[in-house]
């Protein structure tokens, strides 16, 4: 088995990871970039050649960073003056001991259960795009794109370009709620232009605000969707996206502090009541690897929550030598990830003054992201679409009624096996967090399923044994 | 990789020949063939959802190896894939 010591290890090859590797290399630091996809670029730049994607991909490939694709990091542990990363790949397991680690683990989609969402043909909105980029033929397919956020538009435009027949884009947010967002966008002309360009390219597709899918129907696969106004639409596929959730699993197992930020449906309400203000971070304390895995009682039933990794102005987490950038800090998008990745790279390489110089830019990007999150806050109706019999945990086939009978996430896991399957709660955990308001934070290594061989070879099998 | 030079990849899904462009994922090939991927614990047919390796709904058997995430694996020449629809 491969075991080695490196200077800086960057985990994740999306915009944040790429930027971190480039910045650290620019300072002359040795960098190993570990990414579980076949090529760097992350989800957002999957198979995108031109524009910033091409520029940054080229930059990182020329940077001198050692890029290892197809490598899954399934555990991280602070040990003996370094951070030990346990990895698996087609070539076998390996251990990387890094002086500093930048966690740039990106985000995944938030999937919310609704009747029929387990039917073949119901995809995540980013999921359908990723599959189409990787060879799924969508030509002539009738597709309803539903959920919330700018990703709906981007993916609808993409599908349209690929000659799919996008029947409807259903945005759950009300138009009025997006007016405030337009104000925030106006402060950033580049983004406004991007948005306008997107709208123009799908001008012949129906785009509705205050609209959402309440049910998917079909026997063998999805055939129809029912909209909240009762309209029934024949479809070949459904793409739904309810926003993104940062991947904090690796940060959690290494013991990095995780903060809470109330999902903005609630924050917005509070702000409206208070009539104001900036800044709504309510940071909690981190839990160590060996610390109590259960969340404090006070955290329960008070959400909805979204856990995010807490960092200082230099992108350092609460664990020495572990930095974090991009989506795990809260969904921020490409620009935020690039700035934070760059800051993390400088910081990891010991060039703190360079990182500090980017603080104002980071603040601007984060303000934009926060405005975006408020504008596309999930409405109650969308969080309540699952019926008692609707499957919530797709790995273990646990229905909503069984989960609703529990008091907290840990109880639900123990009693129903919810979140105990191969996805390890990546899908249902985030859904339950949003729907029930429970804090879902009991990640344990390995954060991805790996073979016993990989566990034992890397010394990662001892935990909880 | 060798696959880059080919114009089309032929693989076998439940014994049937399926052709995809080089670089296509096994999940895309399975879906293009009109098939689902796995049977859930409760016996439901399931297919790919997330397209990025986190939901584990796209698991199939590839060249005799069970539970492979088909969205994370590129189709390769002669690959043998078995899905829930193998019959």
Contacts between the chains, C-beta under 8 A, distances in Angstrom:
chain1	res1	chain2	res2	distance
A	36	B	53	6.9
A	36	B	72	7.7
A	37	B	72	7.8
A	38	B	74	6.6
A	43	B	52	5.6
A	108	B	50	6.7
A	108	B	52	6.9
A	108	B	54	5.0
A	109	B	50	6.3
A	111	B	49	7.1
A	111	B	50	7.7
A	111	B	55	7.6
A	118	B	40	7.4
A	118	B	44	6.0
A	118	B	46	6.4
A	120	B	36	4.4
A	120	B	37	7.9
A	120	B	45	5.8
A	120	B	46	6.5
A	120	B	47	3.6
A	121	B	47	6.9
A	122	B	49	7.1
A	123	B	48	7.0
A	123	B	49	5.7
A	123	B	50	7.9
A	123	B	51	6.9
A	124	B	49	5.7
A	124	B	50	5.1
A	124	B	51	6.7
A	124	B	55	7.8
A	126	B	50	7.6
A	126	B	51	6.9
A	126	B	52	7.2
A	127	B	48	6.9
A	127	B	49	5.5
A	127	B	50	4.5
A	127	B	51	3.7
A	127	B	52	6.8
A	127	B	55	7.8
A	128	B	51	6.8
A	129	B	51	7.3
A	130	B	50	7.8
A	130	B	51	3.3
A	130	B	52	5.5
A	130	B	71	7.2
A	131	B	25	7.1
A	131	B	27	6.1
A	131	B	28	5.6
A	131	B	31	6.9
A	131	B	48	6.0
A	131	B	51	4.3
A	131	B	71	6.6
A	132	B	28	7.8
A	134	B	23	7.0
A	134	B	24	5.8
A	134	B	25	4.1
A	134	B	27	7.3
A	134	B	28	5.1
A	134	B	51	7.4
A	134	B	71	7.3
A	135	B	20	5.2
A	135	B	21	5.7
A	135	B	23	6.8
A	135	B	24	2.6
A	135	B	25	6.0
A	135	B	28	3.5
A	135	B	29	6.8
A	135	B	32	7.2
A	135	B	75	7.4
A	136	B	24	8.0
A	136	B	27	7.5
A	136	B	28	4.1
A	136	B	31	5.4
A	136	B	32	6.5
A	137	B	28	7.8
A	137	B	32	5.2
A	220	B	36	7.8
A	220	B	45	6.7
A	221	B	36	7.2
A	221	B	45	7.8
A	221	B	47	7.7
A	391	B	40	7.9
A	391	B	42	7.7
A	391	B	44	7.7
A	394	B	40	6.8
A	394	B	46	7.0
A	394	B	49	7.8
A	394	B	55	6.9
A	394	B	57	6.1
A	395	B	41	7.4
A	395	B	56	6.3
A	396	B	41	5.7
A	397	B	40	5.3
A	397	B	41	4.5
A	397	B	42	3.9
A	397	B	44	7.2
A	421	B	41	7.8
A	421	B	56	7.1
A	422	B	56	4.2
A	422	B	59	7.6
A	422	B	67	7.4
A	423	B	54	6.2
A	423	B	55	5.5
A	423	B	56	4.6
A	426	B	54	4.7
A	426	B	55	7.0
A	427	B	49	7.7
A	427	B	50	7.5
A	427	B	54	7.2
A	427	B	55	5.2
A	449	B	56	8.0
